[in-house]
Structures are given as structure tokens and as C-alpha cells.
């Protein structure tokens, strides 16, 4: 019985390996004994007696000390495990062990002290730290960091996934079941001070801003001399007061330009109130009918002040290119827009058009040929503008071509008419492949009705020449054609055809536009202005009058723009099935699978929906194959361009659109609703 109570175990692992080799080396003495016996029996006998005594001593030591050694090893392992447990329990960093669903299995002393809970607390850790939810626990990765706050302190929670499969493989008492054999270990690192210094560093970073008065000359011209000085004082005072309230420094550079220096903390304050100065300056009115707007360009997070200043210059150029009355923040490649809710004031002067016309003429004279193209899915405006540019090139004897893609019902009638006319060369219209073979450094490529490289008809030819001209009436986007040698972006213009009509008047004396060309350009203006009902200014009517003098016939254009019966019915069904969203927006889907031009039908339906009382803006979704088109329209209360920019599109304040790929019509409607709701909550609309 006494022997049964003793520790019964045997060596294994490294200890067994050490003992076995000790025995093998001891057995080597037998070889020595044999050699000695062969040399001298007396010496060999003595060596054999010594070896036998040695082996007996080894065996006695093994059997006598083995239980003691094993017992001491067990005591050490036990005490070592206890030490590990105590170290983890008293670990200076709060730690907790979680089940796969987030329930707490164990907490160390510092975690208990931090949370005020004891070791019996086994609720979900989300009840203590809402940010460490079940969704935040790593599943596909082994570890993850989550920022959380507890007791007015900020922590970085490092969550480590611990697999249990390997731990239970060698255990005889438990067996893993299923794939969820893992736990989570959570460590909390106090980053309160670190976050404080990071925030202080962020707040103190320098910011450079430029403030321009958009329409200073127009306002001064409308203000009598007595009130002009008062106007300047009020403007400067309003700008200084706004930026002084956020600890900014303002320096007047010119009569209509200001330089602003501040820090990131001040910029955050301006973001919070969404640059209320944009609306504040509109209340300055000393002449009764002269409303003023400003544009703000801000550069931030540059390496130094000059770097931020260059970013501010780029931002202010973009703000002006988008029509003014807005703030643009440029943070590296990230660009954010604020404001831009009002219609850009039309410029009565044509000086800019004359300068651009002369620059275009000089560029064409030094090149061999001209290639014009609009945007993808060419519409009447871009087509008519291309025709006008070709007429300008023909006037100075330069061959010109228009790049067209796949057949498009928007321009089918006009394309057929041009091709049947004997007055035009058969190669007036060329394909993408022909354009890529034709364009070189001696070619002027004129891009019309878009300023975004991703939307042009043939993007490849932009890289084949250094002579690129951009004429567009849409607000400038973030991704513009950077290599343009000549750029004329005028958001106050109604259409690209209007801009080209002005260019033709200053391009060359006695430019003779043929009646078909005049009809085409006039039709472009009609389409983009909804028969002069939207975005129409004085210069729009002057351009239309010029085209009428050149032979444009209203009756011919009206007949060419008529809809077929199926398209008219689809438009009527679209208007009938429209729903009202948030009591202000009309949203509908145009079912035009069998229509020759469903996107145009959707745009016409969007225009019709504006005739309903209470509708501030309309959105019509049209699905064509794998692409979904959104046509957005408004009168003057909502800037639909801002909404379409959220959806990846753009346009004008009251005429805009977007194109989505791989999205159904119903999903596109939901995206429109989400954007409207979010922008309303943000105060962006």
C-alpha cells in the first residue's frame, strides 16, 4: 500500500533524452574494459569491478532520486503556473477574456478596478464599452484595434483572437466541437494624453485661405458713387468680423481679394457653421438691387505655409470655376465643397468670350487639323457645340472632325441629315479608332460640354496631343482635364451651344454659319434650357438671336425635337407614377426599355414634374442595360448639382444628372432618398 501511494511516473521529453544518452555513454566503459582485459587480465578485472560499481551506483541514484526529481518538477510547474496567473492578474494593463459572443469570462485586477466590477461579472463587454460590439470583434483577422471611451478617459482596445483548437488537441479531458473554438483577449491602452496632444497638434496646424468677391465689378457698376465707399467698408468689416470670431487673421490684398491665416481649430468652427459668411455677405446691399457673393478657397495640411497657399489658390480657382458663392477646402487630393446653393450671377460683359475666341483662333492657325468631341452618350448640346467648332475651323481653312461613339438616338435625326447633305465631307464624323490614328501633337482637340476626363467621348486622344481646349458650362468638378492649354468654363451659360455661338461671333469677321448648323446649335440651347424656361439669361437670348440671324428656323427645330407616341406615353406614365418624398421632392422611375432614347424621355419627365405645386426638385431614374441614369431638375430652391455630386455625377444648380453602373432603378431611387435625407440633416440643402 505504501508503494502505491508514491508518485509513479517516468521521464519523458528532454529529460528522458538526457538520461538515455547518459546511459549510452556509461556503456562505452564496457569497450574500455574489453581492451584492458585483452592487454592485461589483472588491470581489466580491476576496471570491470569499477564499472560494475559505477553501474550499480547509477541505478541506485536513478531509482532513489527519480520520485524526488519528478516531485520537484511538478512543484515547479505548479508554482510557475501560479506565478503566470498572478502576473496576468496583476498586469498593469486592463485585460479581459471574452467568449466568441463577447461575454466576459475573466478580468484582471486593473480591469476590475477600472470598471468597478468584480470577478463574477460575466455580462457582454458591450454593456461596459459600447464601441466593442460583437461586430467589432475580429473574425477574419487575428487582431483589431477599436477606440473607446470609459469614465472620461480614451482607450485603444486591442482585441486579439485566440484559437482554442490547438490548445484542446493534446488535452484528454476536453474535445473541440465545431469551428467556433476561439476566445478573445482584450487589452485597454490609455491614450487620453496621446489623443490630447494629437488633437492639440491638429488644432494648431496652419491654414491659409483666400476670399474673393465674385461679382465686385458688377456690384460697383450698379452702385452710385456716394455708396461705393460705404460698400467697400461694409464688405471688409463683415469679412474681418467673421474671421476674427474664429481667431483668424485677415489681410486685404486687393479691392476684392483677401488673404486669411488661421489654424485647424478655426477651420473646424467654420465647417460646423458651414461657412455662414457665404450667406452673411448677401445681406450687404447699399444700392437696392446689387447682391454680392463671395468665394473661399482654403489650403490645409500642407508641409508649410507656401504649400498651403498653393492649395488655397487651387481651391479658389475651383470655387470660381464652379460658379462662386461657395467654399472649397483642399486637403492634399481630398476636396470638399460648402455652399453653392444659389444661382451663379450672369456676367453681362463678353470680354472673356472675345479673349477665348482669339486664343482658340491662334491655336488653330498653328496646327494642322482640329478634332472636336463632347461627352459620352452625346446629346444635342454637345453635338451642336461640336458642329459650331467645326465651322470655326473651316472658316480658317483647317480640316475638322467630330468624334462619335456608338449610335445614339439623341442625335440620330441630325446625324442622318448631316451625312445626307452634300455640303459636308463624309469624314466629318469619325470613330474612336480613326481619332486615335489621326490625333498627334499638331492636332487641336476641343472638348465640349464636359470638363471631366472620365466623361469625354474618347479619353485616349487626350494623351496624344498637348493642344487641348475645354469649353463647358457645367460647374468644375474635382477631376478636371489638367493638360488643357485653353480652358473656358462658364457656369452662368445655359449651354455649350450658347458659349460656342459667342465664340463664333469673335472668332473671325463674317463667319458664315449654314442653316443646318444654326438649327443644330439652336436645338442644343432649346434642350438645355427646356425651351428657355430654365437657366436662361440675357446672353442666352442674344446667342439665340445670333443663330436666328444665321438661318436657324424655329419650326424646323420644333419638328425635329418632337417625341414619338411611345416616348410620350412613357413620359406620361412616369409623371403619373411619381411619389412625393419629404413633402418637397418628386421621385419616379421611367420605364423605357423599348424606347429609342429612354434617358431623354426621363429628362423630359423630370421637367414636367416641376410643374406640380410644392415640388422643389424632381428626380427621374431610367435604367438602360447595366447603367442607370438619374435626371435631376429644380427651379430655384434646391441645388440639384450638390445632390448629384453625392451620387457621382454633377451639372448645374437646377439641371444635373448622374450615372450609376450595376445598380437597379429601385436601388438608385433609394440612393437618391438617402442622399436627400442626409444632406437635409447636414444642412447642405
ZALUM-347412 format. One record per residue (C-alpha): chain; z, y, x. Coordinates in steps of 0.2 Angstrom, whole numbers, plus 5000, padded with zeros to 4 digits. Layout:
% residues N
R  c    pz    py    px
R  A     Z     Y     X
...
This chain:
% residues 685
R  c    pz    py    px
R  A  5000  5000  5000
R  A  5004  5012  5014
R  A  4987  5009  5022
R  A  4979  5013  5005
R  A  4987  5030  5004
R  A  4980  5035  5021
R  A  4964  5046  5022
R  A  4950  5034  5023
R  A  4934  5042  5030
R  A  4922  5041  5043
R  A  4912  5053  5055
R  A  4895  5059  5049
R  A  4883  5073  5054
R  A  4885  5082  5070
R  A  4902  5074  5074
R  A  4895  5056  5072
R  A  4881  5061  5083
R  A  4893  5067  5096
R  A  4904  5052  5095
R  A  4889  5040  5096
R  A  4882  5047  5112
R  A  4899  5047  5120
R  A  4900  5028  5117
R  A  4882  5026  5123
R  A  4887  5035  5139
R  A  4903  5025  5141
R  A  4892  5009  5140
R  A  4882  5014  5155
R  A  4898  5009  5165
R  A  4893  4991  5162
R  A  4877  4994  5173
R  A  4888  5000  5187
R  A  4900  4985  5185
R  A  4885  4973  5187
R  A  4879  4982  5203
R  A  4896  4981  5211
R  A  4898  4963  5206
R  A  4881  4959  5215
R  A  4886  4968  5230
R  A  4905  4964  5231
R  A  4914  4952  5219
R  A  4931  4960  5223
R  A  4925  4978  5220
R  A  4916  4973  5205
R  A  4931  4964  5197
R  A  4941  4979  5200
R  A  4928  4990  5192
R  A  4927  4978  5177
R  A  4946  4979  5174
R  A  4945  4998  5175
R  A  4930  4998  5162
R  A  4939  4987  5151
R  A  4955  4998  5151
R  A  4944  5013  5148
R  A  4935  5005  5133
R  A  4952  5000  5126
R  A  4959  5017  5128
R  A  4943  5025  5119
R  A  4945  5013  5104
R  A  4963  5017  5103
R  A  4960  5035  5103
R  A  4946  5034  5090
R  A  4957  5024  5078
R  A  4973  5034  5081
R  A  4966  5051  5081
R  A  4952  5049  5068
R  A  4963  5052  5052
R  A  4971  5067  5061
R  A  4954  5075  5066
R  A  4947  5072  5048
R  A  4963  5079  5040
R  A  4962  5095  5051
R  A  4943  5097  5047
R  A  4947  5095  5028
R  A  4961  5108  5030
R  A  4950  5120  5040
R  A  4936  5118  5027
R  A  4948  5122  5013
R  A  4956  5137  5021
R  A  4938  5143  5026
R  A  4933  5142  5008
R  A  4948  5151  5003
R  A  4945  5164  5016
R  A  4927  5166  5010
R  A  4934  5168  4992
R  A  4947  5181  4997
R  A  4934  5191  5007
R  A  4922  5191  4992
R  A  4936  5195  4980
R  A  4942  5210  4991
R  A  4924  5215  4995
R  A  4924  5234  4997
R  A  4908  5235  4986
R  A  4910  5231  4967
R  A  4901  5215  4963
R  A  4899  5203  4948
R  A  4891  5187  4945
R  A  4881  5186  4929
R  A  4874  5172  4918
R  A  4855  5172  4915
R  A  4858  5182  4899
R  A  4868  5195  4908
R  A  4886  5189  4903
R  A  4899  5191  4916
R  A  4906  5176  4925
R  A  4916  5184  4938
R  A  4920  5201  4945
R  A  4929  5205  4962
R  A  4944  5217  4963
R  A  4934  5233  4966
R  A  4923  5229  4951
R  A  4938  5226  4940
R  A  4946  5242  4947
R  A  4930  5252  4943
R  A  4928  5246  4926
R  A  4946  5244  4921
R  A  4943  5226  4915
R  A  4952  5210  4921
R  A  4945  5193  4927
R  A  4945  5187  4909
R  A  4932  5200  4904
R  A  4916  5190  4900
R  A  4905  5201  4889
R  A  4887  5206  4893
R  A  4886  5218  4908
R  A  4876  5230  4897
R  A  4891  5234  4887
R  A  4898  5242  4904
R  A  4881  5248  4911
R  A  4868  5251  4898
R  A  4854  5253  4911
R  A  4857  5235  4917
R  A  4850  5227  4902
R  A  4843  5210  4900
R  A  4825  5217  4903
R  A  4831  5225  4919
R  A  4836  5208  4926
R  A  4823  5201  4939
R  A  4814  5186  4933
R  A  4798  5186  4943
R  A  4806  5193  4958
R  A  4821  5189  4968
R  A  4829  5206  4968
R  A  4828  5223  4959
R  A  4837  5240  4960
R  A  4842  5249  4945
R  A  4850  5266  4944
R  A  4865  5268  4933
R  A  4880  5279  4929
R  A  4898  5275  4926
R  A  4913  5286  4925
R  A  4903  5302  4930
R  A  4898  5293  4946
R  A  4880  5287  4950
R  A  4877  5270  4956
R  A  4862  5260  4963
R  A  4864  5242  4956
R  A  4856  5229  4967
R  A  4853  5214  4957
R  A  4850  5198  4967
R  A  4843  5182  4959
R  A  4852  5166  4965
R  A  4844  5149  4961
R  A  4855  5135  4956
R  A  4843  5121  4958
R  A  4846  5119  4977
R  A  4864  5120  4975
R  A  4866  5106  4962
R  A  4853  5094  4971
R  A  4866  5087  4983
R  A  4881  5088  4970
R  A  4886  5072  4962
R  A  4896  5080  4948
R  A  4883  5091  4940
R  A  4864  5090  4937
R  A  4852  5104  4934
R  A  4844  5105  4917
R  A  4828  5115  4913
R  A  4821  5129  4923
R  A  4834  5142  4920
R  A  4846  5136  4934
R  A  4849  5153  4941
R  A  4863  5167  4941
R  A  4863  5185  4945
R  A  4874  5194  4958
R  A  4876  5212  4955
R  A  4882  5224  4969
R  A  4885  5243  4965
R  A  4882  5256  4978
R  A  4890  5273  4975
R  A  4876  5285  4978
R  A  4884  5300  4969
R  A  4884  5310  4985
R  A  4867  5305  4991
R  A  4860  5309  4974
R  A  4869  5326  4975
R  A  4861  5330  4992
R  A  4844  5324  4987
R  A  4844  5335  4971
R  A  4850  5350  4982
R  A  4836  5346  4994
R  A  4824  5346  4979
R  A  4830  5361  4971
R  A  4829  5371  4987
R  A  4811  5367  4992
R  A  4800  5382  4992
R  A  4787  5385  4978
R  A  4773  5398  4979
R  A  4764  5404  4963
R  A  4750  5416  4959
R  A  4749  5426  4942
R  A  4733  5433  4937
R  A  4729  5444  4921
R  A  4714  5435  4913
R  A  4706  5450  4904
R  A  4713  5465  4913
R  A  4697  5475  4914
R  A  4693  5471  4896
R  A  4710  5477  4890
R  A  4710  5493  4901
R  A  4692  5497  4894
R  A  4699  5496  4876
R  A  4715  5506  4881
R  A  4714  5525  4881
R  A  4719  5534  4897
R  A  4735  5540  4891
R  A  4741  5522  4888
R  A  4733  5514  4903
R  A  4748  5518  4915
R  A  4760  5513  4902
R  A  4751  5496  4900
R  A  4752  5493  4919
R  A  4771  5497  4919
R  A  4774  5485  4904
R  A  4765  5471  4912
R  A  4773  5472  4929
R  A  4790  5474  4920
R  A  4788  5459  4909
R  A  4782  5448  4924
R  A  4796  5454  4935
R  A  4809  5451  4922
R  A  4804  5433  4918
R  A  4804  5428  4936
R  A  4819  5437  4941
R  A  4828  5427  4927
R  A  4825  5411  4937
R  A  4829  5419  4954
R  A  4811  5421  4958
R  A  4803  5435  4969
R  A  4788  5444  4963
R  A  4776  5455  4974
R  A  4761  5464  4966
R  A  4745  5461  4976
R  A  4733  5470  4966
R  A  4732  5478  4949
R  A  4730  5462  4940
R  A  4737  5449  4953
R  A  4755  5445  4958
R  A  4762  5433  4971
R  A  4778  5423  4966
R  A  4791  5415  4978
R  A  4804  5404  4971
R  A  4812  5386  4973
R  A  4810  5370  4964
R  A  4826  5373  4953
R  A  4817  5389  4946
R  A  4802  5379  4943
R  A  4811  5366  4933
R  A  4818  5380  4922
R  A  4801  5387  4919
R  A  4795  5369  4915
R  A  4809  5367  4902
R  A  4804  5383  4893
R  A  4785  5378  4895
R  A  4782  5395  4904
R  A  4787  5406  4889
R  A  4779  5421  4899
R  A  4762  5415  4893
R  A  4767  5419  4875
R  A  4778  5434  4881
R  A  4764  5444  4888
R  A  4754  5443  4872
R  A  4766  5454  4863
R  A  4761  5468  4875
R  A  4749  5479  4865
R  A  4748  5498  4868
R  A  4731  5501  4860
R  A  4732  5491  4844
R  A  4718  5478  4847
R  A  4719  5473  4865
R  A  4728  5457  4868
R  A  4732  5451  4885
R  A  4734  5434  4893
R  A  4739  5428  4910
R  A  4736  5413  4921
R  A  4748  5405  4933
R  A  4744  5394  4947
R  A  4759  5385  4957
R  A  4759  5375  4973
R  A  4773  5364  4976
R  A  4779  5350  4988
R  A  4768  5356  5002
R  A  4774  5354  5020
R  A  4776  5373  5022
R  A  4773  5390  5013
R  A  4754  5391  5018
R  A  4751  5374  5012
R  A  4759  5378  4995
R  A  4749  5394  4995
R  A  4733  5385  4996
R  A  4739  5373  4982
R  A  4743  5388  4972
R  A  4726  5396  4975
R  A  4718  5379  4969
R  A  4729  5379  4954
R  A  4725  5397  4949
R  A  4706  5393  4951
R  A  4708  5378  4939
R  A  4718  5388  4927
R  A  4704  5401  4926
R  A  4691  5388  4925
R  A  4699  5380  4910
R  A  4699  5397  4901
R  A  4715  5405  4906
R  A  4731  5408  4896
R  A  4739  5393  4905
R  A  4750  5387  4919
R  A  4744  5374  4932
R  A  4755  5366  4944
R  A  4748  5357  4959
R  A  4759  5344  4967
R  A  4748  5335  4980
R  A  4735  5326  4970
R  A  4746  5327  4954
R  A  4741  5342  4942
R  A  4750  5347  4927
R  A  4745  5359  4913
R  A  4755  5370  4902
R  A  4750  5382  4888
R  A  4731  5384  4885
R  A  4734  5385  4866
R  A  4724  5400  4862
R  A  4705  5403  4862
R  A  4698  5410  4878
R  A  4693  5428  4875
R  A  4674  5430  4877
R  A  4668  5441  4891
R  A  4655  5454  4885
R  A  4648  5458  4902
R  A  4634  5447  4908
R  A  4636  5452  4927
R  A  4642  5434  4931
R  A  4627  5426  4922
R  A  4615  5438  4932
R  A  4623  5433  4948
R  A  4622  5415  4945
R  A  4604  5416  4939
R  A  4599  5424  4955
R  A  4609  5412  4966
R  A  4600  5397  4957
R  A  4583  5405  4959
R  A  4586  5407  4978
R  A  4592  5389  4980
R  A  4577  5383  4970
R  A  4565  5393  4981
R  A  4571  5384  4997
R  A  4570  5367  4990
R  A  4555  5355  4986
R  A  4560  5349  4969
R  A  4573  5350  4955
R  A  4582  5336  4946
R  A  4592  5340  4930
R  A  4604  5329  4921
R  A  4618  5330  4908
R  A  4632  5318  4904
R  A  4631  5300  4899
R  A  4626  5297  4881
R  A  4615  5313  4882
R  A  4617  5324  4867
R  A  4607  5339  4861
R  A  4616  5352  4871
R  A  4614  5344  4887
R  A  4596  5339  4884
R  A  4592  5356  4878
R  A  4600  5364  4894
R  A  4590  5352  4905
R  A  4574  5357  4897
R  A  4579  5375  4900
R  A  4582  5372  4918
R  A  4565  5363  4920
R  A  4557  5378  4913
R  A  4565  5389  4926
R  A  4559  5378  4940
R  A  4542  5378  4933
R  A  4542  5397  4932
R  A  4543  5397  4951
R  A  4531  5383  4954
R  A  4544  5369  4958
R  A  4542  5352  4951
R  A  4557  5347  4939
R  A  4563  5331  4931
R  A  4576  5326  4919
R  A  4587  5310  4922
R  A  4589  5300  4907
R  A  4598  5283  4904
R  A  4597  5271  4890
R  A  4588  5276  4874
R  A  4599  5287  4864
R  A  4597  5291  4846
R  A  4604  5308  4848
R  A  4588  5314  4856
R  A  4576  5301  4851
R  A  4566  5313  4840
R  A  4565  5327  4854
R  A  4561  5314  4867
R  A  4547  5307  4857
R  A  4540  5325  4854
R  A  4540  5329  4872
R  A  4532  5313  4878
R  A  4518  5315  4865
R  A  4514  5333  4870
R  A  4500  5336  4882
R  A  4509  5351  4889
R  A  4521  5341  4899
R  A  4519  5328  4913
R  A  4523  5310  4910
R  A  4535  5310  4924
R  A  4546  5324  4916
R  A  4559  5311  4911
R  A  4564  5299  4925
R  A  4576  5284  4926
R  A  4591  5282  4937
R  A  4581  5271  4949
R  A  4567  5284  4950
R  A  4580  5298  4953
R  A  4589  5289  4967
R  A  4572  5286  4976
R  A  4567  5305  4973
R  A  4583  5314  4977
R  A  4586  5320  4995
R  A  4593  5335  5005
R  A  4578  5345  4999
R  A  4581  5342  4981
R  A  4592  5353  4969
R  A  4602  5343  4957
R  A  4608  5353  4942
R  A  4622  5346  4932
R  A  4624  5352  4914
R  A  4636  5351  4900
R  A  4649  5342  4911
R  A  4659  5346  4927
R  A  4667  5329  4929
R  A  4658  5317  4942
R  A  4663  5302  4932
R  A  4653  5308  4916
R  A  4637  5313  4924
R  A  4621  5303  4919
R  A  4618  5296  4937
R  A  4633  5298  4949
R  A  4624  5291  4964
R  A  4612  5305  4967
R  A  4627  5317  4969
R  A  4629  5309  4986
R  A  4611  5310  4991
R  A  4610  5329  4992
R  A  4620  5344  4997
R  A  4612  5356  4984
R  A  4622  5353  4968
R  A  4623  5366  4954
R  A  4635  5364  4940
R  A  4633  5373  4923
R  A  4646  5369  4910
R  A  4655  5377  4895
R  A  4670  5364  4895
R  A  4686  5368  4902
R  A  4688  5362  4920
R  A  4696  5345  4922
R  A  4706  5338  4937
R  A  4692  5328  4943
R  A  4678  5340  4946
R  A  4662  5339  4957
R  A  4669  5346  4973
R  A  4652  5346  4983
R  A  4644  5359  4971
R  A  4635  5373  4980
R  A  4635  5383  4965
R  A  4646  5382  4950
R  A  4646  5392  4934
R  A  4660  5386  4922
R  A  4662  5397  4907
R  A  4674  5390  4893
R  A  4671  5405  4882
R  A  4652  5400  4880
R  A  4648  5390  4864
R  A  4637  5378  4873
R  A  4627  5374  4889
R  A  4611  5379  4880
R  A  4619  5397  4877
R  A  4623  5398  4896
R  A  4605  5392  4901
R  A  4597  5404  4889
R  A  4607  5418  4898
R  A  4602  5412  4915
R  A  4583  5412  4910
R  A  4584  5430  4905
R  A  4589  5435  4923
R  A  4581  5421  4932
R  A  4563  5429  4933
R  A  4554  5443  4924
R  A  4544  5437  4909
R  A  4550  5419  4909
R  A  4539  5411  4895
R  A  4548  5398  4885
R  A  4537  5387  4875
R  A  4542  5385  4856
R  A  4546  5366  4858
R  A  4558  5371  4872
R  A  4566  5385  4862
R  A  4568  5374  4847
R  A  4577  5361  4858
R  A  4589  5374  4865
R  A  4592  5382  4848
R  A  4596  5364  4841
R  A  4609  5362  4855
R  A  4618  5378  4850
R  A  4617  5373  4832
R  A  4625  5356  4835
R  A  4639  5363  4847
R  A  4644  5377  4835
R  A  4642  5367  4819
R  A  4629  5379  4813
R  A  4638  5395  4820
R  A  4654  5390  4812
R  A  4664  5386  4827
R  A  4666  5394  4844
R  A  4654  5407  4841
R  A  4654  5424  4849
R  A  4643  5439  4852
R  A  4634  5431  4866
R  A  4630  5416  4856
R  A  4621  5426  4843
R  A  4612  5435  4857
R  A  4606  5419  4865
R  A  4600  5413  4848
R  A  4591  5429  4846
R  A  4583  5427  4863
R  A  4577  5409  4858
R  A  4571  5415  4841
R  A  4560  5428  4850
R  A  4553  5414  4861
R  A  4547  5405  4846
R  A  4562  5394  4840
R  A  4559  5390  4822
R  A  4575  5388  4811
R  A  4566  5377  4798
R  A  4559  5365  4811
R  A  4576  5363  4819
R  A  4584  5360  4802
R  A  4572  5347  4798
R  A  4574  5338  4815
R  A  4593  5338  4813
R  A  4593  5330  4796
R  A  4603  5314  4794
R  A  4596  5298  4786
R  A  4603  5291  4770
R  A  4614  5278  4778
R  A  4622  5290  4790
R  A  4626  5302  4776
R  A  4634  5288  4766
R  A  4644  5283  4782
R  A  4650  5301  4784
R  A  4655  5302  4766
R  A  4665  5286  4767
R  A  4673  5292  4782
R  A  4679  5308  4774
R  A  4684  5298  4758
R  A  4695  5286  4768
R  A  4704  5299  4779
R  A  4723  5299  4780
R  A  4734  5314  4782
R  A  4746  5312  4797
R  A  4761  5323  4799
R  A  4755  5334  4785
R  A  4743  5343  4797
R  A  4731  5331  4804
R  A  4716  5321  4796
R  A  4713  5304  4804
R  A  4699  5292  4799
R  A  4688  5278  4806
R  A  4669  5280  4804
R  A  4661  5263  4801
R  A  4644  5265  4809
R  A  4639  5248  4815
R  A  4622  5249  4808
R  A  4619  5267  4811
R  A  4607  5273  4824
R  A  4619  5286  4830
R  A  4637  5282  4825
R  A  4646  5294  4837
R  A  4636  5309  4830
R  A  4640  5304  4812
R  A  4658  5303  4817
R  A  4657  5321  4824
R  A  4650  5327  4808
R  A  4663  5319  4798
R  A  4676  5327  4809
R  A  4668  5344  4805
R  A  4669  5340  4786
R  A  4687  5336  4787
R  A  4691  5353  4792
R  A  4686  5360  4775
R  A  4701  5352  4767
R  A  4716  5363  4764
R  A  4731  5360  4775
R  A  4721  5351  4789
R  A  4724  5359  4806
R  A  4714  5347  4816
R  A  4704  5331  4812
R  A  4701  5315  4822
R  A  4687  5303  4819
R  A  4686  5286  4828
R  A  4670  5277  4830
R  A  4668  5260  4838
R  A  4652  5255  4847
R  A  4652  5239  4856
R  A  4666  5239  4868
R  A  4668  5258  4868
R  A  4677  5268  4856
R  A  4673  5287  4853
R  A  4686  5300  4847
R  A  4679  5316  4840
R  A  4692  5329  4838
R  A  4690  5346  4829
R  A  4700  5361  4824
R  A  4698  5379  4818
R  A  4711  5389  4827
R  A  4728  5382  4825
R  A  4728  5367  4836
R  A  4721  5365  4854
R  A  4712  5348  4852
R  A  4707  5348  4870
R  A  4725  5345  4875
R  A  4726  5330  4864
R  A  4710  5323  4870
R  A  4716  5325  4888
R  A  4731  5314  4885
R  A  4718  5301  4879
R  A  4707  5303  4895
R  A  4694  5315  4888
R  A  4693  5334  4886
R  A  4682  5348  4879
R  A  4686  5364  4871
R  A  4701  5371  4861
R  A  4693  5367  4844
R  A  4679  5354  4849
R  A  4684  5339  4860
R  A  4682  5321  4862
R  A  4687  5305  4872
R  A  4680  5289  4876
R  A  4691  5273  4877
R  A  4685  5256  4883
R  A  4691  5239  4877
R  A  4701  5247  4863
R  A  4698  5243  4844
R  A  4696  5258  4832
R  A  4713  5254  4824
R  A  4721  5254  4841
R  A  4713  5271  4845
R  A  4720  5278  4829
R  A  4737  5273  4834
R  A  4735  5281  4851
R  A  4730  5297  4843
R  A  4745  5296  4832
R  A  4756  5293  4847
R  A  4749  5307  4857
R  A  4751  5319  4842
R  A  4769  5314  4839
R  A  4774  5315  4857
R  A  4765  5332  4860
R  A  4773  5339  4845
R  A  4791  5334  4851
R  A  4787  5341  4868
R  A  4781  5357  4861
R  A  4764  5356  4868
R  A  4755  5359  4852
